[in-house]
Amino acid sequence: MKCNDCKATRGVQLCQGDLQLCNRCKIKRFPSETASAVDPGHAGHDEDNILTILKEIRSINEKLKKIDILEAHLQQVDKSMSFINAMYEENKKDMEEIKAVNRALIEDNEKLKTSISNLESSYDDLDQYIRRENIEIRGIPELPNENTDSISLKVVQLIAKDVTGADIDVSHRIKKRQPPGNERTNTRFPPSIIVRFTSRKVRDSVYKQRKNLSWFKTSDLGYEVENDIFTNDNLTP
């Protein structure tokens, strides 16, 4: 037999009496009859499969949504990391500049320290050179309205009798700072007297004979207290 519509020879069967049709043409001509001829149990099974597939599709869609959210989050994290890296590089650059400036400042500071040390040494040398004609007399009590030139000459003549007033250029007593209202005379440890001679030669002669003062006390000069009298170089601080 041949299909009356497509002339196919396979699967041809009689339909509606003597009408010869293959399965494909039969479905085309009588779709409603074909659908009703389907096995109800098989149709239910197909429906379950469709529902399962739909559930799986929905599950996949949910997972895809989560993946999209995760990708968006990762993009934000990537942007944040890029920003942090940029800030890190900028801070690193600033830190390197600060270190360079700090090193330069340290070098300049060392140079300044060296310069100041040299200047202090030079100033100290100059100050000591200015004091080369001076000696310092200690132990002499301080009295009001005293004449340090006269006192100095008396002390110096205890050391070297040939020294005269003409050999003393100037003298003064070193004043110690005391709080206001507490001005008291210390007779045991009075301020020193600085004596400046007219020549370095006279000064050195007196200083070399300073041991002669070990035989005298301040009472030998008319003071009530008996302090030791001694001389020193007039040194810089």
LINPEZI-V221578 format. One record per residue. N is the residue number from 1. RES is the residue in three letters. PHI is phi in degrees with one decimal (NA if undefined). BURIAL is b if it has 16 or more other ideal C-beta (glycine too) atoms within 10 Angstrom, else e. Layout:
((N,RES,PHI,BURIAL) (N,RES,PHI,BURIAL))
This chain:
((1,MET,NA,e) (2,LYS,-121.5,e) (3,CYS,-67.1,b) (4,ASN,-63.7,b) (5,ASP,-93.2,e) (6,CYS,-107.3,e) (7,LYS,67.5,e) (8,ALA,-70.9,b) (9,THR,-105.4,e) (10,ARG,-97.2,e) (11,GLY,65.8,e) (12,VAL,-85.9,b) (13,GLN,-143.7,e) (14,LEU,-78.8,e) (15,CYS,-133.5,b) (16,GLN,57.0,e) (17,GLY,96.3,e) (18,ASP,-105.9,e) (19,LEU,-80.4,e) (20,GLN,-95.6,b) (21,LEU,-139.1,b) (22,CYS,-78.9,b) (23,ASN,-60.7,e) (24,ARG,-63.2,e) (25,CYS,-69.0,b) (26,LYS,-62.4,b) (27,ILE,-65.9,e) (28,LYS,-66.4,e) (29,ARG,-77.9,e) (30,PHE,-129.3,b) (31,PRO,-64.6,e) (32,SER,-67.0,e) (33,GLU,-67.2,e) (34,THR,-66.8,e) (35,ALA,-64.8,e) (36,SER,-71.3,e) (37,ALA,-81.2,e) (38,VAL,-69.9,e) (39,ASP,-68.1,e) (40,PRO,-58.1,e) (41,GLY,-64.2,e) (42,HIS,-68.1,e) (43,ALA,-62.4,e) (44,GLY,-63.8,e) (45,HIS,-64.4,e) (46,ASP,-63.5,e) (47,GLU,-63.5,e) (48,ASP,-61.5,e) (49,ASN,-61.9,e) (50,ILE,-64.1,e) (51,LEU,-62.2,e) (52,THR,-61.6,e) (53,ILE,-63.2,e) (54,LEU,-62.3,e) (55,LYS,-60.9,e) (56,GLU,-63.2,e) (57,ILE,-62.7,e) (58,ARG,-60.7,e) (59,SER,-62.4,e) (60,ILE,-64.4,e) (61,ASN,-61.9,e) (62,GLU,-61.8,e) (63,LYS,-64.7,e) (64,LEU,-63.9,e) (65,LYS,-61.6,e) (66,LYS,-62.8,e) (67,ILE,-64.2,e) (68,ASP,-62.0,e) (69,ILE,-62.3,e) (70,LEU,-64.0,e) (71,GLU,-63.1,e) (72,ALA,-62.6,e) (73,HIS,-62.4,e) (74,LEU,-63.6,e) (75,GLN,-64.9,e) (76,GLN,-63.8,e) (77,VAL,-62.4,e) (78,ASP,-63.6,e) (79,LYS,-63.0,e) (80,SER,-62.9,e) (81,MET,-65.1,e) (82,SER,-63.7,e) (83,PHE,-65.0,e) (84,ILE,-63.7,e) (85,ASN,-62.8,e) (86,ALA,-63.6,e) (87,MET,-64.7,e) (88,TYR,-61.7,e) (89,GLU,-63.8,e) (90,GLU,-66.9,e) (91,ASN,-64.1,e) (92,LYS,-63.0,e) (93,LYS,-63.9,e) (94,ASP,-61.6,e) (95,MET,-64.1,e) (96,GLU,-63.6,e) (97,GLU,-65.7,e) (98,ILE,-64.2,e) (99,LYS,-62.8,e) (100,ALA,-64.0,e) (101,VAL,-63.5,e) (102,ASN,-63.2,e) (103,ARG,-62.9,e) (104,ALA,-63.7,e) (105,LEU,-65.4,e) (106,ILE,-63.1,e) (107,GLU,-62.9,e) (108,ASP,-63.6,e) (109,ASN,-64.3,e) (110,GLU,-63.7,e) (111,LYS,-64.1,e) (112,LEU,-65.2,e) (113,LYS,-59.7,e) (114,THR,-63.5,e) (115,SER,-63.7,e) (116,ILE,-63.6,e) (117,SER,-61.1,e) (118,ASN,-64.7,e) (119,LEU,-64.7,e) (120,GLU,-62.7,e) (121,SER,-64.0,e) (122,SER,-65.3,e) (123,TYR,-64.9,e) (124,ASP,-63.3,e) (125,ASP,-62.1,e) (126,LEU,-66.2,e) (127,ASP,-62.5,e) (128,GLN,-68.5,e) (129,TYR,-64.3,e) (130,ILE,-64.3,e) (131,ARG,-89.7,b) (132,ARG,-66.2,e) (133,GLU,-97.3,b) (134,ASN,-105.5,b) (135,ILE,-133.6,b) (136,GLU,-116.8,b) (137,ILE,-102.7,b) (138,ARG,-121.1,b) (139,GLY,100.3,b) (140,ILE,-80.6,b) (141,PRO,-61.8,b) (142,GLU,-92.9,b) (143,LEU,-122.6,e) (144,PRO,-62.6,e) (145,ASN,54.6,e) (146,GLU,-76.1,e) (147,ASN,-109.1,e) (148,THR,-68.7,b) (149,ASP,-63.9,b) (150,SER,-65.5,e) (151,ILE,-63.2,b) (152,SER,-62.2,b) (153,LEU,-62.2,b) (154,LYS,-62.2,e) (155,VAL,-67.3,b) (156,VAL,-63.4,b) (157,GLN,-71.4,e) (158,LEU,-69.7,b) (159,ILE,-89.3,b) (160,ALA,-134.1,b) (161,LYS,-69.3,e) (162,ASP,-81.5,e) (163,VAL,-78.2,b) (164,THR,-118.4,e) (165,GLY,-63.5,e) (166,ALA,-69.2,e) (167,ASP,-82.1,b) (168,ILE,-100.3,b) (169,ASP,-80.2,e) (170,VAL,-161.0,e) (171,SER,-148.9,b) (172,HIS,-160.0,e) (173,ARG,-94.2,b) (174,ILE,-73.5,e) (175,LYS,-90.2,e) (176,LYS,-93.8,e) (177,ARG,-76.2,e) (178,GLN,-130.5,e) (179,PRO,-59.3,e) (180,PRO,-55.9,e) (181,GLY,83.9,e) (182,ASN,-125.8,e) (183,GLU,-80.2,e) (184,ARG,-122.9,e) (185,THR,-81.2,e) (186,ASN,-95.1,e) (187,THR,-80.7,b) (188,ARG,-84.8,e) (189,PHE,-125.7,e) (190,PRO,-74.4,b) (191,PRO,-60.3,b) (192,SER,-74.2,b) (193,ILE,-112.4,b) (194,ILE,-95.6,b) (195,VAL,-114.6,b) (196,ARG,-111.6,b) (197,PHE,-89.6,b) (198,THR,-76.3,e) (199,SER,-147.2,e) (200,ARG,-68.8,e) (201,LYS,-63.2,e) (202,VAL,-64.7,b) (203,ARG,-57.9,b) (204,ASP,-65.0,e) (205,SER,-65.0,b) (206,VAL,-67.1,b) (207,TYR,-66.7,b) (208,LYS,-66.0,e) (209,GLN,-99.5,b) (210,ARG,-61.9,b) (211,LYS,-64.5,e) (212,ASN,-62.5,e) (213,LEU,-70.8,b) (214,SER,-64.3,e) (215,TRP,-90.6,e) (216,PHE,-122.8,b) (217,LYS,-121.7,e) (218,THR,-65.3,b) (219,SER,-65.4,e) (220,ASP,-69.2,e) (221,LEU,-101.7,e) (222,GLY,98.7,e) (223,TYR,-86.0,b) (224,GLU,-74.1,e) (225,VAL,-89.1,e) (226,GLU,-111.9,e) (227,ASN,-89.2,b) (228,ASP,-69.7,e) (229,ILE,-115.1,b) (230,PHE,-152.5,e) (231,THR,-121.8,b) (232,ASN,-136.6,e) (233,ASP,-66.6,e) (234,ASN,-86.5,b) (235,LEU,-90.4,e) (236,THR,-73.4,e) (237,PRO,-56.6,e))
